[in-house]
Amino acid sequence: MFAPGTEVSQEAAGVAGAMLVPTRFVWPYGGRRVFLTGSFTRWSEYLPMSPVEGCPRVFQVICSLAPGLHQYKFYVDGEWKHDESQPSVTGNYGIVNTIYLTREPNPLPPLLSPRTPNSRMSMDVDNEAFQHVVAVSDGTVQDAAIRISEADIKISRHRISGFLSAHTAYDLLPESGKVVALDVNLPVKQAFHILYEQGISVAPLWDSLSGRFVGVLSALDFILILRELGNHGSNLTEEELETHTISAWKEGKHQIYRQLDEHGRPVQGCIIHAGPYDSLKDVALKILQNKVSTVPIIHSTDQDGSFPQLLHLASLSGILQCICRHFRHSSSSLPILQQPICKIPLGTWVPRIGDQSGRPLAMLRPNASLSLALSLLVQAEVSSIPIVDDNDSLVDTYSRSDITALAKDRIYAQIHLDEISIHQALQLGQDANSPNGFFNGQRCQMCLRTDPLQKVMEKLANPGVRRVIIVEAGSKRVEGIISLSDVIRFLLG
């Protein structure tokens, strides 16, 4: 491989400390291996270009350049080439393309966010020549910035709302299955061992004295308990955990879910639940408004609520499964289903450069401490965190439900949260004897920004999947996250 030259242009040298402008270079004419080089690489470094997702003949790469005039060429399958559609000059190295960058970057639409391999932030700025990414398909050029119309969104929401209002929680009940409930007088340690053995992350709590379901024990409780055990000022010792009951823990942390009476006062010992005749829309809204992952479906034959029967645990994934099943063969009635997710105002995306309002994604490296992961899960109020390498490429995920694996053989008593890494913690819960439960099943559910909403919904409808991670094709760099609650909120409007 021979470079056109080795001289460095005065413009490329730039001024020390000058602001760099992230710039997208595009080669839209196909090839097997495409590289970029130019005055900004001293004509000696070859930058590999990646195919644009959905357009394998279009290659792109992002470079951070100093303002000024730059020259560049493409190396395509062993031959030097230039883009005839872009400005060019004839010089010592034959015909080369040129680009002039001002000191003020030009923002691209939010949905365009390719990134350089060594950058943690998305590169959403480009020169004027590439304000719209070239998407070649059957000889046509498509404008990727076009978003779905408000009319299509309104029509789809109206039909989904009508379906959810017309069906009840009975539609969520499986033909066969089991529901695990825990007595509030069980020791906490034993309760979490049961969650692990049963492969579940949530269980309703039964108070035999009052004859009522009074709360829910979840993986979040275990996280809070482990953090308290790791706190040197804690009054709860590991030995006490062996005998500490669920009710004692709940009372101490005021974690028992309460309902409000007609005067807005908390009703002691009442669990957030739904009845079998409640509409699916009401059940979904109850889950969203109370920020819980599930609500028990409880049926009582008496008006006073005595002798309650626990029928099922309703979740957003179950509701989404009903939507997918109902509209699977009539998807044309929902215009939004076949729309790429990048055209829909949905999910949390890696912020654009200069976007002060964007909410950063919580991501961690495999060597980060388990203590940091647990803190993020609690503070960010998310169900899982992407684990990425130095290039922000997805490696794994760490979920709230993964924490219950530490209950096996009292592993939690043998580790220190600050000293064990996320990678090590995941290995502890992934041995050959682990049950095929919630936390061991659907890991790293991914999609591309060009995938249709229907595909994302079907992934989220699987039991145990709370978030789908949006990655860049090929590199698997994390670009965003779509959660169950994101989708349901969007569909309900």
Residue pairs with C-beta under 8 A, 6 or more apart in sequence:
1 46
1 75
1 78
3 37
3 43
3 44
4 37
4 43
4 73
4 80
4 92
4 93
4 94
4 96
5 43
5 92
5 93
6 42
6 43
6 44
7 39
7 43
7 92
8 39
8 42
8 43
9 39
9 69
9 70
9 71
11 39
11 68
11 69
11 70
12 38
12 39
12 40
12 42
12 65
12 66
12 68
12 70
12 71
14 66
14 67
14 68
15 66
18 66
18 67
18 103
19 66
19 67
19 103
20 64
20 65
20 66
21 64
21 65
21 66
21 67
21 101
21 102
21 103
21 105
21 125
21 127
22 62
22 63
22 64
22 105
22 116
22 119
22 123
22 124
22 125
22 126
22 353
23 62
23 63
23 64
23 65
23 99
23 101
23 125
23 126
23 127
24 60
24 61
24 62
24 114
24 123
24 126
24 127
24 130
24 133
25 36
25 49
25 60
25 61
25 62
25 63
25 72
25 130
26 52
26 58
26 59
26 60
26 130
26 133
26 134
27 34
27 36
27 49
27 58
27 59
27 60
27 74
27 76
27 83
28 57
28 58
28 59
28 83
28 134
28 136
29 57
29 76
29 81
29 83
30 57
31 57
31 59
31 76
31 77
32 77
33 48
33 76
33 77
34 48
34 49
34 59
34 74
34 75
34 76
34 77
35 46
35 47
35 48
35 49
35 74
35 75
35 76
36 46
36 47
36 49
36 61
36 63
36 72
36 73
36 74
36 75
37 43
37 44
37 45
37 46
37 47
37 72
37 73
37 75
38 70
38 71
38 72
38 73
38 96
39 70
39 71
39 72
40 63
40 65
40 66
40 70
40 72
41 47
43 93
46 75
47 61
47 63
48 61
49 59
49 60
49 61
49 74
50 59
50 60
50 61
50 114
50 473
50 474
50 475
51 57
51 58
51 59
51 473
51 474
52 58
52 59
52 60
52 114
52 133
52 134
52 135
53 448
53 449
53 450
53 472
53 473
53 474
54 135
54 137
54 448
54 450
54 473
55 134
55 135
55 136
55 137
57 136
58 133
58 134
58 135
58 136
60 114
60 133
61 116
62 114
62 115
62 116
62 119
62 123
63 116
64 116
64 119
64 123
65 101
66 101
67 101
67 102
67 103
68 100
68 101
69 98
69 99
69 100
70 98
70 99
70 100
70 101
71 89
71 91
71 93
71 96
71 97
71 98
72 96
72 97
72 98
72 99
73 80
73 81
73 82
73 93
73 96
73 97
74 80
74 81
74 82
74 83
75 81
80 94
82 88
82 95
82 96
82 97
83 97
86 97
86 99
86 129
87 97
87 98
87 99
87 129
88 95
88 96
88 97
88 98
89 95
89 96
89 98
99 127
99 129
100 127
101 127
105 125
105 353
105 354
106 125
106 126
106 127
106 128
106 131
107 124
107 125
107 352
107 354
108 124
108 125
108 126
108 131
108 352
109 144
109 145
110 124
110 349
110 352
111 144
111 145
111 147
111 342
111 343
111 449
112 124
112 133
112 144
112 145
113 122
113 123
113 124
113 349
113 350
113 352
113 479
114 122
114 123
114 472
115 121
115 122
115 123
115 350
115 392
115 472
115 477
116 123
117 391
117 475
118 391
120 392
121 350
121 351
121 353
122 349
122 350
122 351
122 352
122 353
122 479
123 353
124 352
124 353
124 355
125 352
125 353
125 354
132 143
132 144
132 145
133 144
134 141
135 141
135 142
135 144
144 342
146 343
147 343
147 344
147 345
148 335
148 336
148 339
148 343
148 344
152 335
152 336
152 339
153 336
153 493
154 493
155 334
155 335
156 334
156 335
156 336
156 337
156 491
157 491
157 492
157 493
159 333
159 334
160 323
160 327
160 334
160 491
160 492
161 281
161 492
161 493
163 280
163 323
163 326
163 327
164 279
164 280
164 281
164 284
164 319
164 323
164 492
165 279
165 280
165 281
166 279
167 279
167 280
167 322
168 276
168 277
168 278
168 279
168 280
169 274
169 275
169 276
169 277
169 278
169 279
169 280
169 283
169 297
169 312
169 314
170 276
170 277
171 280
171 322
172 280
172 283
172 297
172 312
172 314
172 318
172 319
172 322
173 276
173 297
173 311
173 312
174 312
177 312
179 204
179 296
179 310
179 311
179 312
179 313
180 194
180 198
180 200
180 203
181 203
181 204
181 205
181 206
181 213
181 310
182 191
182 194
182 203
182 204
182 205
182 206
182 217
182 246
183 205
183 206
183 207
183 208
183 246
184 205
184 206
184 207
184 214
184 215
184 245
184 246
184 247
184 250
185 208
185 245
185 246
185 247
186 194
186 245
186 246
187 241
187 242
187 243
187 244
187 245
187 246
188 225
188 241
188 244
188 245
188 246
188 249
189 241
189 242
189 244
189 407
189 410
191 203
191 217
191 246
192 222
192 404
192 407
193 407
193 408
194 203
195 201
195 203
195 217
195 219
195 222
195 404
195 407
196 404
196 405
196 407
196 408
196 435
196 437
197 435
198 435
198 437
199 435
199 436
199 437
199 438
199 439
199 440
200 437
200 438
201 218
201 219
201 293
201 400
201 401
201 404
201 438
201 439
202 216
202 217
202 218
202 219
202 293
202 294
202 313
203 216
203 217
203 218
204 213
204 215
204 216
204 271
204 296
204 310
204 313
205 213
205 214
205 215
205 216
205 217
205 246
205 250
205 256
205 271
206 212
206 213
206 214
207 213
207 214
207 247
207 269
210 269
211 306
211 307
211 308
212 269
212 270
212 271
212 305
212 308
213 271
213 273
213 296
213 298
213 308
213 310
214 256
214 269
214 270
214 271
215 250
215 255
215 256
215 257
215 271
216 257
216 271
216 272
216 292
216 294
216 296
217 246
218 293
218 400
219 400
219 401
219 403
219 404
220 377
220 378
220 400
221 249
221 253
221 255
222 403
222 404
222 406
222 407
223 374
223 377
223 378
223 400
223 403
224 253
224 378
225 236
225 241
225 249
226 374
226 403
226 406
226 412
226 417
227 371
227 374
227 375
227 378
227 417
228 234
228 236
229 236
229 237
229 238
229 241
229 412
230 371
230 416
230 417
230 418
236 244
238 412
238 413
249 255
250 256
256 269
256 271
257 270
257 271
257 272
257 290
257 292
258 266
258 267
258 268
258 269
258 270
259 266
259 267
259 270
259 271
259 272
260 266
260 267
261 267
271 296
271 298
272 286
272 290
272 292
272 295
273 295
273 296
273 297
273 298
274 282
274 283
274 286
274 295
274 296
274 297
274 298
274 314
275 297
275 298
275 299
276 297
276 299
276 311
278 286
280 319
280 322
281 492
283 295
283 314
283 319
284 316
284 319
284 488
284 492
285 492
286 295
287 293
287 294
287 295
287 314
287 315
287 316
288 316
288 485
288 488
288 489
291 381
293 315
293 316
293 383
293 466
294 313
294 314
294 315
295 313
295 314
296 310
296 311
296 312
296 313
296 314
297 310
297 311
297 312
297 313
297 314
298 308
298 309
298 310
298 311
299 308
299 309
299 311
300 306
300 307
300 308
300 309
301 307
315 463
316 484
316 485
316 488
317 460
317 461
317 462
317 463
317 464
317 465
317 466
317 484
318 463
319 488
320 457
320 460
320 461
320 484
320 487
320 488
321 461
323 457
323 461
323 491
324 454
324 457
324 458
324 461
327 333
327 334
327 337
331 337
331 338
331 454
336 344
336 453
337 452
337 453
337 454
337 457
338 452
338 453
338 454
339 452
339 453
340 449
340 450
340 451
340 452
340 453
341 347
341 447
341 449
341 450
341 451
341 452
341 453
341 456
341 470
341 482
342 449
342 450
344 453
344 490
345 490
346 453
346 482
346 486
346 487
346 490
347 470
347 480
347 481
347 482
347 483
347 486
348 359
348 361
348 480
348 481
348 482
348 483
348 486
349 358
349 361
349 470
349 479
349 480
350 358
350 360
350 361
350 478
350 479
350 480
351 358
351 359
351 360
352 358
361 386
361 478
361 480
361 481
362 376
362 380
362 382
362 385
362 386
363 385
363 386
363 387
363 388
363 392
363 478
364 372
364 373
364 376
364 385
364 386
364 387
364 388
364 398
364 422
365 387
365 388
365 389
365 390
365 422
366 387
366 389
366 395
366 396
366 421
366 422
366 423
367 421
367 422
367 423
368 421
368 422
369 417
369 418
369 419
369 420
369 421
369 422
370 415
370 417
370 418
370 420
370 421
370 422
370 424
370 425
371 417
371 418
373 385
373 398
373 422
373 425
374 403
374 417
376 382
376 385
377 383
377 384
377 385
377 398
377 400
382 467
382 483
383 399
383 400
383 401
383 466
383 467
383 483
384 397
384 398
384 399
384 400
384 466
384 467
385 397
385 398
385 399
386 394
386 397
386 469
386 478
386 481
387 394
387 395
387 396
387 397
387 398
387 422
387 423
388 394
388 395
388 477
388 478
389 395
391 475
391 477
392 477
392 478
393 471
393 475
393 476
393 477
393 478
394 444
394 446
394 469
394 471
394 476
394 477
394 478
396 423
396 426
396 443
396 444
397 443
397 444
397 467
397 469
398 422
398 425
398 426
399 439
399 466
401 438
401 439
401 464
402 425
402 426
402 429
402 439
404 439
405 411
405 428
405 429
405 430
405 434
405 439
405 440
406 412
406 415
406 425
406 428
406 429
408 429
411 428
415 425
429 439
429 440
430 440
434 440
437 464
438 463
438 464
439 464
441 463
441 464
442 462
442 463
442 464
442 465
444 469
445 459
445 460
445 462
445 465
445 467
445 468
445 469
446 468
446 469
446 470
446 471
446 476
447 455
447 456
447 459
447 468
447 469
447 470
447 471
447 482
448 470
448 471
448 472
448 473
449 470
449 479
449 480
453 487
456 468
456 482
456 487
457 487
459 465
459 468
460 466
460 467
460 468
460 482
460 483
460 484
460 487
465 484
466 483
466 484
467 481
467 482
467 483
467 484
468 481
468 482
468 483
469 478
469 480
469 481
470 478
470 479
470 480
470 481
470 482
471 477
471 478
471 479
472 479
